[in-house]
Amino acid sequence: MGTRREARERAVELAYESEQSGRPLAAILEDLPSEPDEYAVVLASGAEADRAQIDDLLRTYSEHWTPERMPVVDRCILRLATYELLRHPEVSAAVVINESVELARRYSTADSGRFVNGLLARIAAETRAGV
């Protein structure tokens, strides 16, 4: 069993593959030679199931950016992190945001870290109010 950090990274890979191939996550998982970390599957499947609600939040809190206009990697990272903020209150919002920013810096554009940080901070302020 890996760390949650590793599971988040694997969830991004799974979400990206699903997004790029146009195949549902279940089909991607079926074709894997070995089962990924359970938390990676929880994040990826949860983000896929809650996509409409998550994309509404991304539209609401991003300034002049719809999910469709975002780089694919950013969109995947943001969906997974938003799912985690919404459905896993036991995980610190700061941890979710920081690890998402690191993933964006590693796998996306030069400005993605700042973009992901700002957007997730606004979403966390709304979804974790009083937590």
N, CA, C and O atoms as CSV, one atom per row, in Angstrom:
chain,resi,resn,atom,element,x,y,z
A,1,MET,N,N,0.846,-1.177,0.000
A,1,MET,CA,C,0.000,0.000,0.000
A,1,MET,C,C,0.889,1.236,0.000
A,1,MET,O,O,1.826,1.331,0.792
A,2,GLY,N,N,0.599,2.174,-0.879
A,2,GLY,CA,C,1.388,3.392,-0.990
A,2,GLY,C,C,0.849,4.493,-0.106
A,2,GLY,O,O,-0.095,4.304,0.661
A,3,THR,N,N,1.469,5.636,-0.233
A,3,THR,CA,C,1.028,6.800,0.527
A,3,THR,C,C,-0.139,7.467,-0.189
A,3,THR,O,O,-0.412,7.192,-1.358
A,4,ARG,N,N,-0.811,8.337,0.528
A,4,ARG,CA,C,-1.896,9.096,-0.113
A,4,ARG,C,C,-1.348,9.983,-1.221
A,4,ARG,O,O,-2.021,10.207,-2.227
A,5,ARG,N,N,-0.150,10.482,-1.046
A,5,ARG,CA,C,0.481,11.296,-2.091
A,5,ARG,C,C,0.623,10.478,-3.374
A,5,ARG,O,O,0.288,10.948,-4.462
A,6,GLU,N,N,1.118,9.261,-3.235
A,6,GLU,CA,C,1.261,8.379,-4.393
A,6,GLU,C,C,-0.103,8.029,-4.989
A,6,GLU,O,O,-0.256,7.942,-6.207
A,7,ALA,N,N,-1.087,7.829,-4.115
A,7,ALA,CA,C,-2.434,7.514,-4.595
A,7,ALA,C,C,-3.019,8.685,-5.377
A,7,ALA,O,O,-3.688,8.477,-6.389
A,8,ARG,N,N,-2.776,9.910,-4.924
A,8,ARG,CA,C,-3.260,11.077,-5.664
A,8,ARG,C,C,-2.610,11.160,-7.043
A,8,ARG,O,O,-3.273,11.459,-8.037
A,9,GLU,N,N,-1.323,10.896,-7.091
A,9,GLU,CA,C,-0.618,10.926,-8.371
A,9,GLU,C,C,-1.169,9.847,-9.311
A,9,GLU,O,O,-1.369,10.099,-10.499
A,10,ARG,N,N,-1.411,8.667,-8.784
A,10,ARG,CA,C,-1.965,7.585,-9.605
A,10,ARG,C,C,-3.384,7.924,-10.038
A,10,ARG,O,O,-3.776,7.605,-11.160
A,11,ALA,N,N,-4.154,8.560,-9.177
A,11,ALA,CA,C,-5.517,8.970,-9.543
A,11,ALA,C,C,-5.485,9.963,-10.694
A,11,ALA,O,O,-6.336,9.907,-11.582
A,12,VAL,N,N,-4.508,10.876,-10.692
A,12,VAL,CA,C,-4.371,11.830,-11.798
A,12,VAL,C,C,-4.086,11.071,-13.090
A,12,VAL,O,O,-4.670,11.374,-14.130
A,13,GLU,N,N,-3.197,10.091,-13.029
A,13,GLU,CA,C,-2.883,9.295,-14.215
A,13,GLU,C,C,-4.119,8.578,-14.744
A,13,GLU,O,O,-4.358,8.557,-15.952
A,14,LEU,N,N,-4.901,7.993,-13.847
A,14,LEU,CA,C,-6.113,7.278,-14.256
A,14,LEU,C,C,-7.137,8.231,-14.863
A,14,LEU,O,O,-7.725,7.940,-15.904
A,15,ALA,N,N,-7.345,9.370,-14.205
A,15,ALA,CA,C,-8.310,10.357,-14.707
A,15,ALA,C,C,-7.864,10.900,-16.061
A,15,ALA,O,O,-8.681,11.089,-16.961
A,16,TYR,N,N,-6.571,11.149,-16.198
A,16,TYR,CA,C,-6.032,11.655,-17.465
A,16,TYR,C,C,-6.239,10.635,-18.588
A,16,TYR,O,O,-6.661,10.986,-19.690
A,17,GLU,N,N,-5.935,9.376,-18.293
A,17,GLU,CA,C,-6.115,8.335,-19.310
A,17,GLU,C,C,-7.575,8.218,-19.720
A,17,GLU,O,O,-7.879,8.076,-20.905
A,18,SER,N,N,-8.468,8.277,-18.762
A,18,SER,CA,C,-9.894,8.215,-19.061
A,18,SER,C,C,-10.325,9.407,-19.908
A,18,SER,O,O,-11.058,9.251,-20.884
A,19,GLU,N,N,-9.872,10.582,-19.532
A,19,GLU,CA,C,-10.219,11.813,-20.257
A,19,GLU,C,C,-9.693,11.772,-21.693
A,19,GLU,O,O,-10.423,12.096,-22.630
A,20,GLN,N,N,-8.450,11.383,-21.864
A,20,GLN,CA,C,-7.834,11.380,-23.186
A,20,GLN,C,C,-8.395,10.288,-24.104
A,20,GLN,O,O,-8.534,10.483,-25.311
A,21,SER,N,N,-8.710,9.153,-23.514
A,21,SER,CA,C,-9.195,8.040,-24.333
A,21,SER,C,C,-10.707,8.087,-24.541
A,21,SER,O,O,-11.232,7.448,-25.452
A,22,GLY,N,N,-11.408,8.850,-23.689
A,22,GLY,CA,C,-12.863,8.892,-23.773
A,22,GLY,C,C,-13.523,7.639,-23.219
A,22,GLY,O,O,-14.705,7.390,-23.457
A,23,ARG,N,N,-12.752,6.855,-22.478
A,23,ARG,CA,C,-13.266,5.614,-21.888
A,23,ARG,C,C,-13.590,5.829,-20.422
A,23,ARG,O,O,-12.898,6.588,-19.744
A,24,PRO,N,N,-14.630,5.175,-19.921
A,24,PRO,CA,C,-14.938,5.303,-18.487
A,24,PRO,C,C,-13.838,4.677,-17.637
A,24,PRO,O,O,-13.111,3.791,-18.087
A,25,LEU,N,N,-13.733,5.147,-16.418
A,25,LEU,CA,C,-12.702,4.666,-15.510
A,25,LEU,C,C,-12.778,3.153,-15.327
A,25,LEU,O,O,-11.744,2.487,-15.276
A,26,ALA,N,N,-13.983,2.603,-15.227
A,26,ALA,CA,C,-14.124,1.159,-15.027
A,26,ALA,C,C,-13.419,0.372,-16.133
A,26,ALA,O,O,-12.803,-0.659,-15.864
A,27,ALA,N,N,-13.506,0.847,-17.359
A,27,ALA,CA,C,-12.838,0.168,-18.480
A,27,ALA,C,C,-11.326,0.280,-18.362
A,27,ALA,O,O,-10.601,-0.671,-18.657
A,28,ILE,N,N,-10.852,1.440,-17.931
A,28,ILE,CA,C,-9.409,1.637,-17.730
A,28,ILE,C,C,-8.912,0.669,-16.653
A,28,ILE,O,O,-7.894,0.000,-16.831
A,29,LEU,N,N,-9.639,0.602,-15.538
A,29,LEU,CA,C,-9.236,-0.263,-14.426
A,29,LEU,C,C,-9.236,-1.736,-14.832
A,29,LEU,O,O,-8.369,-2.505,-14.419
A,30,GLU,N,N,-10.210,-2.111,-15.636
A,30,GLU,CA,C,-10.319,-3.495,-16.100
A,30,GLU,C,C,-9.092,-3.931,-16.896
A,30,GLU,O,O,-8.681,-5.090,-16.831
A,31,ASP,N,N,-8.516,-3.004,-17.643
A,31,ASP,CA,C,-7.389,-3.325,-18.513
A,31,ASP,C,C,-6.029,-3.281,-17.820
A,31,ASP,O,O,-5.022,-3.659,-18.418
A,32,LEU,N,N,-5.988,-2.830,-16.582
A,32,LEU,CA,C,-4.702,-2.725,-15.885
A,32,LEU,C,C,-4.187,-4.103,-15.486
A,32,LEU,O,O,-4.970,-4.979,-15.118
A,33,PRO,N,N,-2.870,-4.296,-15.558
A,33,PRO,CA,C,-2.303,-5.588,-15.164
A,33,PRO,C,C,-2.380,-5.844,-13.659
A,33,PRO,O,O,-2.415,-6.995,-13.225
A,34,SER,N,N,-2.406,-4.773,-12.865
A,34,SER,CA,C,-2.564,-4.926,-11.420
A,34,SER,C,C,-3.431,-3.776,-10.900
A,34,SER,O,O,-3.462,-2.685,-11.468
A,35,GLU,N,N,-4.112,-4.054,-9.831
A,35,GLU,CA,C,-5.034,-3.071,-9.264
A,35,GLU,C,C,-4.262,-1.937,-8.599
A,35,GLU,O,O,-3.337,-2.192,-7.828
A,36,PRO,N,N,-4.632,-0.683,-8.887
A,36,PRO,CA,C,-3.958,0.444,-8.239
A,36,PRO,C,C,-4.375,0.558,-6.768
A,36,PRO,O,O,-5.310,-0.105,-6.319
A,37,ASP,N,N,-3.676,1.394,-6.049
A,37,ASP,CA,C,-3.981,1.668,-4.649
A,37,ASP,C,C,-5.465,1.996,-4.493
A,37,ASP,O,O,-6.047,2.695,-5.323
A,38,GLU,N,N,-6.062,1.490,-3.435
A,38,GLU,CA,C,-7.498,1.675,-3.201
A,38,GLU,C,C,-7.895,3.155,-3.156
A,38,GLU,O,O,-8.940,3.531,-3.685
A,39,TYR,N,N,-7.064,3.995,-2.525
A,39,TYR,CA,C,-7.415,5.409,-2.424
A,39,TYR,C,C,-7.375,6.089,-3.794
A,39,TYR,O,O,-8.155,7.007,-4.049
A,40,ALA,N,N,-6.484,5.656,-4.667
A,40,ALA,CA,C,-6.442,6.192,-6.033
A,40,ALA,C,C,-7.754,5.892,-6.752
A,40,ALA,O,O,-8.293,6.748,-7.454
A,41,VAL,N,N,-8.260,4.688,-6.576
A,41,VAL,CA,C,-9.520,4.291,-7.208
A,41,VAL,C,C,-10.683,5.074,-6.595
A,41,VAL,O,O,-11.580,5.519,-7.311
A,42,VAL,N,N,-10.667,5.242,-5.278
A,42,VAL,CA,C,-11.717,6.015,-4.598
A,42,VAL,C,C,-11.767,7.432,-5.158
A,42,VAL,O,O,-12.844,7.937,-5.476
A,43,LEU,N,N,-10.606,8.075,-5.281
A,43,LEU,CA,C,-10.562,9.450,-5.791
A,43,LEU,C,C,-11.019,9.529,-7.242
A,43,LEU,O,O,-11.863,10.354,-7.592
A,44,ALA,N,N,-10.456,8.663,-8.086
A,44,ALA,CA,C,-10.776,8.727,-9.512
A,44,ALA,C,C,-12.238,8.384,-9.776
A,44,ALA,O,O,-12.895,9.059,-10.569
A,45,SER,N,N,-12.749,7.363,-9.135
A,45,SER,CA,C,-14.144,6.979,-9.367
A,45,SER,C,C,-15.099,7.995,-8.749
A,45,SER,O,O,-16.148,8.288,-9.322
A,46,GLY,N,N,-14.745,8.528,-7.597
A,46,GLY,CA,C,-15.592,9.548,-6.970
A,46,GLY,C,C,-15.663,10.820,-7.794
A,46,GLY,O,O,-16.734,11.406,-7.952
A,47,ALA,N,N,-14.530,11.244,-8.315
A,47,ALA,CA,C,-14.505,12.449,-9.158
A,47,ALA,C,C,-15.294,12.219,-10.440
A,47,ALA,O,O,-15.972,13.124,-10.925
A,48,GLU,N,N,-15.208,11.023,-10.984
A,48,GLU,CA,C,-15.974,10.711,-12.192
A,48,GLU,C,C,-17.476,10.720,-11.884
A,48,GLU,O,O,-18.262,11.273,-12.654
A,49,ALA,N,N,-17.875,10.114,-10.770
A,49,ALA,CA,C,-19.292,10.042,-10.407
A,49,ALA,C,C,-19.882,11.416,-10.092
A,49,ALA,O,O,-21.045,11.682,-10.398
A,50,ASP,N,N,-19.082,12.280,-9.485
A,50,ASP,CA,C,-19.553,13.614,-9.071
A,50,ASP,C,C,-19.155,14.715,-10.057
A,50,ASP,O,O,-19.172,15.895,-9.708
A,51,ARG,N,N,-18.801,14.339,-11.271
A,51,ARG,CA,C,-18.259,15.297,-12.237
A,51,ARG,C,C,-19.154,16.510,-12.459
A,51,ARG,O,O,-18.645,17.629,-12.522
A,52,ALA,N,N,-20.453,16.334,-12.578
A,52,ALA,CA,C,-21.343,17.470,-12.851
A,52,ALA,C,C,-21.276,18.492,-11.720
A,52,ALA,O,O,-21.142,19.688,-11.975
A,53,GLN,N,N,-21.368,18.033,-10.481
A,53,GLN,CA,C,-21.292,18.937,-9.330
A,53,GLN,C,C,-19.917,19.599,-9.250
A,53,GLN,O,O,-19.812,20.799,-8.993
A,54,ILE,N,N,-18.881,18.820,-9.469
A,54,ILE,CA,C,-17.516,19.349,-9.406
A,54,ILE,C,C,-17.299,20.396,-10.495
A,54,ILE,O,O,-16.746,21.462,-10.223
A,55,ASP,N,N,-17.721,20.110,-11.712
A,55,ASP,CA,C,-17.545,21.071,-12.798
A,55,ASP,C,C,-18.345,22.349,-12.547
A,55,ASP,O,O,-17.907,23.436,-12.926
A,56,ASP,N,N,-19.504,22.229,-11.918
A,56,ASP,CA,C,-20.263,23.434,-11.537
A,56,ASP,C,C,-19.460,24.286,-10.560
A,56,ASP,O,O,-19.422,25.510,-10.687
A,57,LEU,N,N,-18.823,23.646,-9.591
A,57,LEU,CA,C,-17.982,24.389,-8.643
A,57,LEU,C,C,-16.790,25.031,-9.352
A,57,LEU,O,O,-16.446,26.179,-9.070
A,58,LEU,N,N,-16.166,24.305,-10.259
A,58,LEU,CA,C,-15.030,24.868,-10.997
A,58,LEU,C,C,-15.465,26.080,-11.812
A,58,LEU,O,O,-14.749,27.079,-11.864
A,59,ARG,N,N,-16.627,26.001,-12.447
A,59,ARG,CA,C,-17.151,27.146,-13.213
A,59,ARG,C,C,-17.442,28.332,-12.294
A,59,ARG,O,O,-17.146,29.476,-12.636
A,60,THR,N,N,-18.017,28.054,-11.142
A,60,THR,CA,C,-18.402,29.110,-10.204
A,60,THR,C,C,-17.194,29.848,-9.653
A,60,THR,O,O,-17.214,31.075,-9.551
A,61,TYR,N,N,-16.139,29.119,-9.294
A,61,TYR,CA,C,-15.016,29.739,-8.590
A,61,TYR,C,C,-13.808,30.078,-9.445
A,61,TYR,O,O,-12.887,30.745,-8.971
A,62,SER,N,N,-13.793,29.635,-10.689
A,62,SER,CA,C,-12.696,30.056,-11.563
A,62,SER,C,C,-13.108,31.355,-12.241
A,62,SER,O,O,-14.289,31.593,-12.493
A,63,GLU,N,N,-12.147,32.164,-12.523
A,63,GLU,CA,C,-12.437,33.440,-13.153
A,63,GLU,C,C,-12.143,33.327,-14.642
A,63,GLU,O,O,-10.990,33.214,-15.058
A,64,HIS,N,N,-13.209,33.359,-15.436
A,64,HIS,CA,C,-13.108,33.344,-16.896
A,64,HIS,C,C,-12.592,32.036,-17.471
A,64,HIS,O,O,-12.109,32.013,-18.603
A,65,TRP,N,N,-12.684,30.938,-16.710
A,65,TRP,CA,C,-12.224,29.642,-17.211
A,65,TRP,C,C,-13.308,28.597,-16.967
A,65,TRP,O,O,-13.710,28.374,-15.825
A,66,THR,N,N,-13.773,27.966,-18.019
A,66,THR,CA,C,-14.657,26.813,-17.863
A,66,THR,C,C,-13.761,25.576,-17.797
A,66,THR,O,O,-12.625,25.610,-18.269
A,67,PRO,N,N,-14.257,24.497,-17.220
A,67,PRO,CA,C,-13.431,23.282,-17.187
A,67,PRO,C,C,-12.972,22.852,-18.578
A,67,PRO,O,O,-11.865,22.339,-18.739
A,68,GLU,N,N,-13.814,23.060,-19.569
A,68,GLU,CA,C,-13.461,22.656,-20.932
A,68,GLU,C,C,-12.271,23.430,-21.495
A,68,GLU,O,O,-11.566,22.919,-22.366
A,69,ARG,N,N,-12.034,24.645,-21.018
A,69,ARG,CA,C,-10.913,25.454,-21.506
A,69,ARG,C,C,-9.615,25.194,-20.751
A,69,ARG,O,O,-8.545,25.605,-21.202
A,70,MET,N,N,-9.696,24.525,-19.620
A,70,MET,CA,C,-8.507,24.275,-18.807
A,70,MET,C,C,-7.647,23.194,-19.450
A,70,MET,O,O,-8.168,22.300,-20.118
A,71,PRO,N,N,-6.325,23.269,-19.253
A,71,PRO,CA,C,-5.484,22.153,-19.706
A,71,PRO,C,C,-5.985,20.843,-19.087
A,71,PRO,O,O,-6.437,20.832,-17.942
A,72,VAL,N,N,-5.908,19.765,-19.824
A,72,VAL,CA,C,-6.465,18.487,-19.377
A,72,VAL,C,C,-5.895,18.070,-18.021
A,72,VAL,O,O,-6.645,17.640,-17.144
A,73,VAL,N,N,-4.600,18.189,-17.844
A,73,VAL,CA,C,-3.996,17.783,-16.575
A,73,VAL,C,C,-4.533,18.637,-15.428
A,73,VAL,O,O,-4.864,18.109,-14.366
A,74,ASP,N,N,-4.622,19.944,-15.631
A,74,ASP,CA,C,-5.176,20.820,-14.597
A,74,ASP,C,C,-6.601,20.414,-14.252
A,74,ASP,O,O,-6.967,20.332,-13.079
A,75,ARG,N,N,-7.392,20.164,-15.271
A,75,ARG,CA,C,-8.792,19.787,-15.069
A,75,ARG,C,C,-8.881,18.497,-14.247
A,75,ARG,O,O,-9.699,18.403,-13.331
A,76,CYS,N,N,-8.060,17.523,-14.563
A,76,CYS,CA,C,-8.056,16.267,-13.812
A,76,CYS,C,C,-7.658,16.490,-12.356
A,76,CYS,O,O,-8.309,15.984,-11.442
A,77,ILE,N,N,-6.596,17.241,-12.150
A,77,ILE,CA,C,-6.125,17.531,-10.791
A,77,ILE,C,C,-7.204,18.271,-10.012
A,77,ILE,O,O,-7.482,17.933,-8.861
A,78,LEU,N,N,-7.808,19.268,-10.625
A,78,LEU,CA,C,-8.840,20.058,-9.950
A,78,LEU,C,C,-10.067,19.222,-9.619
A,78,LEU,O,O,-10.637,19.367,-8.537
A,79,ARG,N,N,-10.476,18.364,-10.516
A,79,ARG,CA,C,-11.636,17.511,-10.241
A,79,ARG,C,C,-11.357,16.565,-9.073
A,79,ARG,O,O,-12.192,16.408,-8.183
A,80,LEU,N,N,-10.191,15.945,-9.082
A,80,LEU,CA,C,-9.843,15.015,-8.004
A,80,LEU,C,C,-9.749,15.736,-6.660
A,80,LEU,O,O,-10.261,15.249,-5.652
A,81,ALA,N,N,-9.100,16.887,-6.651
A,81,ALA,CA,C,-8.946,17.641,-5.406
A,81,ALA,C,C,-10.290,18.157,-4.903
A,81,ALA,O,O,-10.553,18.136,-3.701
A,82,THR,N,N,-11.131,18.614,-5.807
A,82,THR,CA,C,-12.452,19.101,-5.400
A,82,THR,C,C,-13.275,17.962,-4.820
A,82,THR,O,O,-13.961,18.136,-3.813
A,83,TYR,N,N,-13.208,16.809,-5.447
A,83,TYR,CA,C,-13.886,15.632,-4.890
A,83,TYR,C,C,-13.383,15.356,-3.472
A,83,TYR,O,O,-14.176,15.118,-2.561
A,84,GLU,N,N,-12.081,15.390,-3.295
A,84,GLU,CA,C,-11.502,15.102,-1.980
A,84,GLU,C,C,-11.930,16.154,-0.955
A,84,GLU,O,O,-12.215,15.820,0.195
A,85,LEU,N,N,-11.975,17.414,-1.365
A,85,LEU,CA,C,-12.441,18.467,-0.459
A,85,LEU,C,C,-13.905,18.258,-0.065
A,85,LEU,O,O,-14.282,18.475,1.086
A,86,LEU,N,N,-14.715,17.837,-1.022
A,86,LEU,CA,C,-16.143,17.647,-0.763
A,86,LEU,C,C,-16.440,16.404,0.059
A,86,LEU,O,O,-17.256,16.453,0.980
A,87,ARG,N,N,-15.802,15.312,-0.253
A,87,ARG,CA,C,-16.206,14.001,0.295
A,87,ARG,C,C,-15.272,13.402,1.343
A,87,ARG,O,O,-15.589,12.370,1.935
A,88,HIS,N,N,-14.133,14.032,1.577
A,88,HIS,CA,C,-13.177,13.481,2.546
A,88,HIS,C,C,-12.739,14.555,3.541
A,88,HIS,O,O,-11.591,14.999,3.520
A,89,PRO,N,N,-13.656,14.967,4.408
A,89,PRO,CA,C,-13.337,16.033,5.361
A,89,PRO,C,C,-12.259,15.646,6.378
A,89,PRO,O,O,-11.691,16.510,7.046
A,90,GLU,N,N,-11.981,14.352,6.490
A,90,GLU,CA,C,-10.928,13.911,7.407
A,90,GLU,C,C,-9.538,14.278,6.894
A,90,GLU,O,O,-8.567,14.244,7.650
A,91,VAL,N,N,-9.443,14.626,5.619
A,91,VAL,CA,C,-8.169,15.027,5.024
A,91,VAL,C,C,-8.092,16.549,5.058
A,91,VAL,O,O,-9.013,17.232,4.610
A,92,SER,N,N,-7.018,17.065,5.576
A,92,SER,CA,C,-6.819,18.508,5.683
A,92,SER,C,C,-6.908,19.180,4.313
A,92,SER,O,O,-6.320,18.710,3.339
A,93,ALA,N,N,-7.647,20.280,4.253
A,93,ALA,CA,C,-7.738,21.053,3.009
A,93,ALA,C,C,-6.352,21.508,2.569
A,93,ALA,O,O,-6.057,21.519,1.374
A,94,ALA,N,N,-5.505,21.883,3.515
A,94,ALA,CA,C,-4.149,22.340,3.185
A,94,ALA,C,C,-3.357,21.230,2.492
A,94,ALA,O,O,-2.615,21.495,1.546
A,95,VAL,N,N,-3.511,20.005,2.953
A,95,VAL,CA,C,-2.805,18.875,2.339
A,95,VAL,C,C,-3.321,18.650,0.917
A,95,VAL,O,O,-2.532,18.473,-0.012
A,96,VAL,N,N,-4.632,18.659,0.752
A,96,VAL,CA,C,-5.221,18.461,-0.581
A,96,VAL,C,C,-4.706,19.526,-1.540
A,96,VAL,O,O,-4.283,19.213,-2.652
A,97,ILE,N,N,-4.741,20.783,-1.109
A,97,ILE,CA,C,-4.318,21.885,-1.970
A,97,ILE,C,C,-2.824,21.804,-2.269
A,97,ILE,O,O,-2.422,21.896,-3.429
A,98,ASN,N,N,-2.008,21.634,-1.250
A,98,ASN,CA,C,-0.550,21.601,-1.448
A,98,ASN,C,C,-0.122,20.469,-2.375
A,98,ASN,O,O,0.709,20.670,-3.261
A,99,GLU,N,N,-0.680,19.295,-2.176
A,99,GLU,CA,C,-0.290,18.169,-3.032
A,99,GLU,C,C,-0.801,18.349,-4.459
A,99,GLU,O,O,-0.152,17.915,-5.411
A,100,SER,N,N,-1.957,18.985,-4.610
A,100,SER,CA,C,-2.483,19.265,-5.948
A,100,SER,C,C,-1.618,20.290,-6.666
A,100,SER,O,O,-1.366,20.161,-7.864
A,101,VAL,N,N,-1.168,21.290,-5.953
A,101,VAL,CA,C,-0.277,22.299,-6.536
A,101,VAL,C,C,1.025,21.644,-6.990
A,101,VAL,O,O,1.527,21.944,-8.073
A,102,GLU,N,N,1.564,20.763,-6.177
A,102,GLU,CA,C,2.793,20.061,-6.553
A,102,GLU,C,C,2.589,19.209,-7.810
A,102,GLU,O,O,3.453,19.177,-8.686
A,103,LEU,N,N,1.461,18.528,-7.895
A,103,LEU,CA,C,1.166,17.736,-9.091
A,103,LEU,C,C,1.042,18.633,-10.321
A,103,LEU,O,O,1.540,18.293,-11.395
A,104,ALA,N,N,0.384,19.770,-10.166
A,104,ALA,CA,C,0.234,20.711,-11.291
A,104,ALA,C,C,1.590,21.248,-11.726
A,104,ALA,O,O,1.854,21.366,-12.923
A,105,ARG,N,N,2.441,21.570,-10.782
A,105,ARG,CA,C,3.784,22.072,-11.122
A,105,ARG,C,C,4.597,21.010,-11.852
A,105,ARG,O,O,5.356,21.315,-12.772
A,106,ARG,N,N,4.429,19.768,-11.434
A,106,ARG,CA,C,5.211,18.674,-12.014
A,106,ARG,C,C,4.713,18.275,-13.400
A,106,ARG,O,O,5.518,17.972,-14.280
A,107,TYR,N,N,3.404,18.269,-13.604
A,107,TYR,CA,C,2.858,17.674,-14.818
A,107,TYR,C,C,2.207,18.647,-15.796
A,107,TYR,O,O,1.821,18.238,-16.891
A,108,SER,N,N,2.075,19.923,-15.433
A,108,SER,CA,C,1.350,20.822,-16.322
A,108,SER,C,C,2.192,22.034,-16.684
A,108,SER,O,O,3.418,21.944,-16.758
A,109,THR,N,N,1.546,23.152,-16.908
A,109,THR,CA,C,2.221,24.347,-17.404
A,109,THR,C,C,2.910,25.129,-16.279
A,109,THR,O,O,2.707,24.840,-15.100
A,110,ALA,N,N,3.708,26.099,-16.647
A,110,ALA,CA,C,4.435,26.907,-15.675
A,110,ALA,C,C,3.497,27.664,-14.731
A,110,ALA,O,O,3.838,27.887,-13.569
A,111,ASP,N,N,2.328,28.056,-15.217
A,111,ASP,CA,C,1.380,28.824,-14.399
A,111,ASP,C,C,0.356,27.956,-13.678
A,111,ASP,O,O,-0.453,28.470,-12.906
A,112,SER,N,N,0.381,26.667,-13.915
A,112,SER,CA,C,-0.657,25.795,-13.368
A,112,SER,C,C,-0.665,25.729,-11.847
A,112,SER,O,O,-1.736,25.662,-11.243
A,113,GLY,N,N,0.490,25.745,-11.226
A,113,GLY,CA,C,0.542,25.686,-9.766
A,113,GLY,C,C,-0.226,26.824,-9.119
A,113,GLY,O,O,-1.001,26.609,-8.187
A,114,ARG,N,N,-0.009,28.033,-9.613
A,114,ARG,CA,C,-0.725,29.201,-9.059
A,114,ARG,C,C,-2.216,29.106,-9.337
A,114,ARG,O,O,-3.038,29.391,-8.466
A,115,PHE,N,N,-2.561,28.705,-10.551
A,115,PHE,CA,C,-3.963,28.587,-10.933
A,115,PHE,C,C,-4.684,27.575,-10.043
A,115,PHE,O,O,-5.748,27.872,-9.499
A,116,VAL,N,N,-4.109,26.385,-9.895
A,116,VAL,CA,C,-4.692,25.326,-9.072
A,116,VAL,C,C,-4.796,25.786,-7.622
A,116,VAL,O,O,-5.820,25.557,-6.978
A,117,ASN,N,N,-3.769,26.423,-7.107
A,117,ASN,CA,C,-3.771,26.900,-5.730
A,117,ASN,C,C,-4.908,27.900,-5.498
A,117,ASN,O,O,-5.670,27.761,-4.542
A,118,GLY,N,N,-5.021,28.887,-6.356
A,118,GLY,CA,C,-6.048,29.912,-6.183
A,118,GLY,C,C,-7.450,29.358,-6.278
A,118,GLY,O,O,-8.314,29.703,-5.471
A,119,LEU,N,N,-7.686,28.503,-7.254
A,119,LEU,CA,C,-9.018,27.949,-7.456
A,119,LEU,C,C,-9.402,27.012,-6.314
A,119,LEU,O,O,-10.519,27.091,-5.803
A,120,LEU,N,N,-8.505,26.137,-5.913
A,120,LEU,CA,C,-8.814,25.221,-4.818
A,120,LEU,C,C,-8.975,25.952,-3.493
A,120,LEU,O,O,-9.783,25.543,-2.660
A,121,ALA,N,N,-8.224,27.022,-3.285
A,121,ALA,CA,C,-8.384,27.804,-2.050
A,121,ALA,C,C,-9.791,28.395,-1.983
A,121,ALA,O,O,-10.409,28.389,-0.918
A,122,ARG,N,N,-10.307,28.905,-3.106
A,122,ARG,CA,C,-11.671,29.452,-3.130
A,122,ARG,C,C,-12.707,28.357,-2.894
A,122,ARG,O,O,-13.671,28.558,-2.155
A,123,ILE,N,N,-12.511,27.211,-3.513
A,123,ILE,CA,C,-13.447,26.098,-3.333
A,123,ILE,C,C,-13.402,25.597,-1.894
A,123,ILE,O,O,-14.445,25.325,-1.299
A,124,ALA,N,N,-12.209,25.474,-1.335
A,124,ALA,CA,C,-12.079,25.007,0.055
A,124,ALA,C,C,-12.728,25.977,1.024
A,124,ALA,O,O,-13.368,25.558,1.989
A,125,ALA,N,N,-12.570,27.267,0.778
A,125,ALA,CA,C,-13.168,28.269,1.660
A,125,ALA,C,C,-14.687,28.116,1.686
A,125,ALA,O,O,-15.315,28.341,2.721
A,126,GLU,N,N,-15.269,27.741,0.575
A,126,GLU,CA,C,-16.715,27.551,0.499
A,126,GLU,C,C,-17.153,26.192,1.025
A,126,GLU,O,O,-18.103,26.104,1.803
A,127,THR,N,N,-16.467,25.130,0.606
A,127,THR,CA,C,-16.915,23.780,0.951
A,127,THR,C,C,-16.496,23.339,2.345
A,127,THR,O,O,-17.117,22.453,2.934
A,128,ARG,N,N,-15.463,23.945,2.862
A,128,ARG,CA,C,-14.987,23.556,4.201
A,128,ARG,C,C,-15.259,24.636,5.236
A,128,ARG,O,O,-14.644,24.635,6.302
A,129,ALA,N,N,-16.158,25.547,4.945
A,129,ALA,CA,C,-16.497,26.620,5.880
A,129,ALA,C,C,-16.950,26.005,7.199
A,129,ALA,O,O,-17.823,25.138,7.237
A,130,GLY,N,N,-16.337,26.474,8.271
A,130,GLY,CA,C,-16.687,25.981,9.590
A,130,GLY,C,C,-16.042,24.677,9.973
A,130,GLY,O,O,-16.283,24.152,11.060
A,131,VAL,N,N,-15.214,24.145,9.076
A,131,VAL,CA,C,-14.537,22.875,9.383
A,131,VAL,C,C,-13.181,23.142,9.964
A,131,VAL,O,O,-12.453,22.204,10.289
